Amino acid sequence: MGYTKLRVPEQQYDTFSLEGAALTFLRNRCEGLRFSPEKEAEEARTGTLLGTGLKKGEVPYNQQMDTERLCLENALRRFLRSGRKEDAFDVYFCYLEMFVGDYQKTRRMIELLSEFEANGSGLLMKHRDHYSHSVYVFALGLAIYQSSPVFRGAYQEFYHLADGQPAACHFLRFWGLTSLFHDIGYPFELPFEQVASYFEVEGEDRKERPFVAYQGLEPFVKIPRQVVKQLAALCGEVYETTDELFAALLARRFGKKYTLSQAQMLRVLREKPTQPNRFNHFMDHAYFSAAVIFKKLFCELECPLEQEHLDALTGILTHNSLYKFSIACYKDRDNTPLTVSDHPLAYMLMLCDELQCWDRTAYGRNSRKELHPMDCRFTFEGDAIEAVYLYDEREKGKIEAFEKAYGAWKPLKPADENSEEYRLWKKRRPGLKAYAGMYTDSEKDVCGFQQDIERIVDLSAIRLTVKAETVENKRRRGYLSDSSFLGLYHFAVVLNERWNSGEWKQACAEGREEQYLMDGKNTERFSRNFQTLSLEYQLSNINQAKAFAGYMQELDCFYTDRPVDFELVEKFSGDDLQKIGPMEHRRWLQEHYDMGWTYGEPDRAQREQVRQHKDMIPGWTGETVPEELARQNYDRLDRAEQDKDTEPMECMLAMLRMFDGLRIYRLK
């Protein structure tokens, strides 16, 4: 099981944990992902390799496919251990390169979300991260598929798939699309919420305040003629707009169960963005997420359209308020929750989206003051999920005050649940955001957080238990350096170019770095060259750029776009580079060991196939490269090889000024 075309380190994951279950899914269930027997036969017939290593034609095609799957596994493991947005970026990047084909053409779609959240969300009263959140949701879905026979069986039956590898690979492809991009439309909701926050008054309904609505959406929802034809061939009907398409799909999936007609759904979809006052004065980002994905993938990039893509889109469309209030009316007493067999992708997204409420950066002014779980300890065992949400024990004061208030409030409950007194009593329930929803004063009670989830999705077969605990805060430390991570792709493109010509070195020697980087012809060439690399080497450049903030911390330096009263760093000293070199070499070693490389001195033509490199540590086998051993290995390298570890960091000085408008300062 695992990687049949690679020799990779064995991994013994705790399959009951979130990390272990998700990564075991990628390693063991997805064997042979994207393999091509046809290309393998062509390679055998012609003697020509069709896979890409550092260059095209260096490895067998199926070896490249295994390498890319290992890239995704390692990227997800890094993210689950760090929770950093920079590591979430890698997961998006891997998915797009593997299943869409070109990050360059889709990058703006995902970067827009993070940029809006980082720069605009501080104006809101309530808002938390949706970028890293989506990668956690992705991981949760993989873990549930891995552990739950009920879900696997329902998914396979729904899509008429045989058990095993084909079904798992199918799920990875379409669950990735559903989960990673379900909040991509949030930039449409943010302006609406910003205006609402500007006029917000304590205790006043939103209907008393101005609100934003979207007009002129006709070009946005109109489907191009060639895509109309594709849809007609796929669905048997002609749809001129995404509203018409989505209304028909929703009626087909949910109409019988929830007695909804296509005409009703079409009216709701047309009014969602244009008349938010009819939907309790809230804008539904899910509507825009589905429309944006459809427009980008199938209208602009002209990706082949399959029925499962439409299911992913309706899953995205229904994950927020549309399903809860316009389809199922989930708060009604006679509400019928969604089952897996109704729509597996929608079911999984609703479940995971509700469960993922930990480790989310709070941007809104009130959100930053509320109490949210910093982590969650999951146990996946068969069709049972236990989620223990972990709160910082330093917040004990807030928690004890809440519990005292709750203890005083609960005995006042009126007997008549239909009375006005009961309504007022419920309204006065003490609150502490997420903790209040997860709190019960009895082991027998099911918390409100879990009750809400059970009203949305049917959990009679997949059993959920929710608990809350306080623990010591052992969160990873951050870095003083602060920047939009959106420059990572630019940085990686330029870092790679250093290997392709001597022009960069010459520009550095003459002090023309920024002029060289501003030349449009150069940047176009850089991008073309970067796209010829395999996913492994693209990620290597990206990870090299990400490491820079950590190196600055070790040098008592930081970068920022704010004017600060510290010493400006224009150039690294020899001492600085002597510190950076071994750290970068250790990062390079760890990256290569994680990807299955070992020490060896093969011919250059064979290096990519056998995955051996002379700069690895001779004779060492292990998991985590020790700092001292990495230093000793660095010292044995000749100067030219050592320079490969320090030159990229000098390159970063110019790129930070270019792409992010940042400067580097020294603390001491």
C-alpha positions, 0 to 999 in steps of 0.5 A: 500500500502507498507509493508503488513507484517511490521508495518513501519513508514508512509512516505510522500514523495514529489513524484515530486522530484527525491528522492520522486518518486524513494522511492515511487516506491519502497514503493508503486509499489513493494508491495509483492516483492519476496513474495512466496505463496508456502512458506507461505502455507508451513509455515501454514501447518508445523508450521515452520517459513522459514524466517531469522531474526537474525537467521534462522527460526525466522520470516515468509518468506514473512516478511523477504522479506518485511524487505529486500525491506525496507532495499533497500528503506532506503539504497537508501534514505541515498544515495540520501541525502548524495551522499557518496560512502559509502552509494552507497555501501549499494544499491549495497549490497542490490541489490546483496543480493536480486536478485543475492544471495551472495555479497561474490561471486560478491563483487570483481566485483563492488569493482574493479571499485571503487578501480581503480577509486580512485587509478588510475584516478588521472593520467588521464586528464579527468575522473569522478566517475562512482560508485556513478554515477551508483546509481544515474542512478538507482534512476533516472530510478525508478523515471521515471518509477514511474511518466511516464505513457508512459514509463510504458505502453511501458515497460509492452507492450514490456514484455507482463506484466499486469499493477501494481505490477508484472510489477514494480517488474520486472522493479526493478529487470532488471533495477537494473542489467542494471543501477548498473552495466553499468560501471563495465567494466571501469577498462578496459578503464582506462589503455587506457586513462592513456597511452593517457593522458601520451602522450597528447599534446594540440591541437594534435590528438590522432592518433599521439600518442601511444595507448593500445589495448587488445589481447588474449581475446579468453578465456574472450569471450568464452562461456562455453559449459553448457551455450551454451546449455542454450542459444541455448534453449533460443534463438534457436541458438548456440553462442560460444562467447559473441561477437557472442551472442551480435551481434545476439541480437543487429541485432535482436533489432536494425537491421531493424531500423538502417539497420545493419546485424549480420555480421556487428555487429560481426565485430564491436564487435571484433574490439572494444577492439583490434583496438581502432584506428578504433573508433576514438582512444577510448576504449569502457568500455560498451563492457567490462561491458556487457562481465564481467557481462555475465561471472560473473553471468552466467558462474561463478555463474551459475545464471538462464538465462532469455531473460530479462537478455540478454536485460539488457546486450545489454542495457549495451553494447549500452549505450556508443559509440557503439550505438552513432557511430556504430549503430545510428550515432547520429550526422548525420542530418538524425539520428533517435533516439531510442524509448522506444518501440525499447528497454526499458532498453537501452532507459532508460539507455541512458536517465538516463546516460546522465542526471546524470552529477551532484555530480560526484567526479572529478578524472582527472587533467583537470576534477578537474578544470572544472565546473560541476553541484553540484546538480540537482533539478528534477520535475517529473510530468506525462510524463514531466521531468524538470531538473534544474542543480545547480552550485556553486554561488562562481564560478560566475567569471568563469560563467560571463567570459564564458557568455561574451565570448559567447556573443562576439562569437555568432554574428560572425556565418557565414550564410553558415553552410556548409562552412569551416568558419562555421566549424571553427566558431563552433570549436571556441565556448567558453567552460566551460564543463557542464555549457557551454552545458546547457547555452542559452542566450534566454528562447526560445532556447534549450541548447546543452546538451538537444539537444544531449540527444534528438538526442540519445533518442526520447523525443517526448512523454516524454518531457524534459526541462533542465535549469541551476542555480547558488545557495549557496553551502550547500554541506554536509561536509566531514570527515578528515578520508580518506580510501578506503571504500572497507574495509566496508565488512571486518569490518562488518564481524568482528564486527558481530563476536563479538556477537558469542563468547568470543574469541574476548574479550579474544584476546583484553584483551591479546593484540592479536587482529591482530594475532586473525584477521589474523588467516585464520580459524577465518576469514573463520568462520566469513564470514560463520556466517555473511552470515547466517544473514538476510540482515537487520543485515548485513546492521546494521553491515556495517552501524556501520562500516561506522559511525566510521569516523564521530565519529572520527571527533567528537573526533578531531581524524582522520585516514589515511595511510599517515605519519603525524605529529600528536599524534598516538592513540593506545587506546581510553580513557574513555572520548573518549568512553563516547562520542562515546557510546551515538552517536553510541546508537543514530545511532542504535536507528535511524536505528531501528526506520527506520526499523519499530522497537518500544519499548517493552519487548517481549520474545527473541523468539518473538522479531524478529516477533513483532520487539520490543526491550527493548533498544528502547525509551519507548513511543517515536514515531517520525522520527528523534531521538533527540540527547538529548533523545538518550542520556537520553535513553543511560543513562538508560541502564545498563553497559553491554548494554552500552558496546555494543555501545563502544566495536565495536569502540575499535574493529575498531582500530585493523581492520583499521590497519589490512585491510586498513593499517591505523592509527588513529591520534589526532588533539589536 
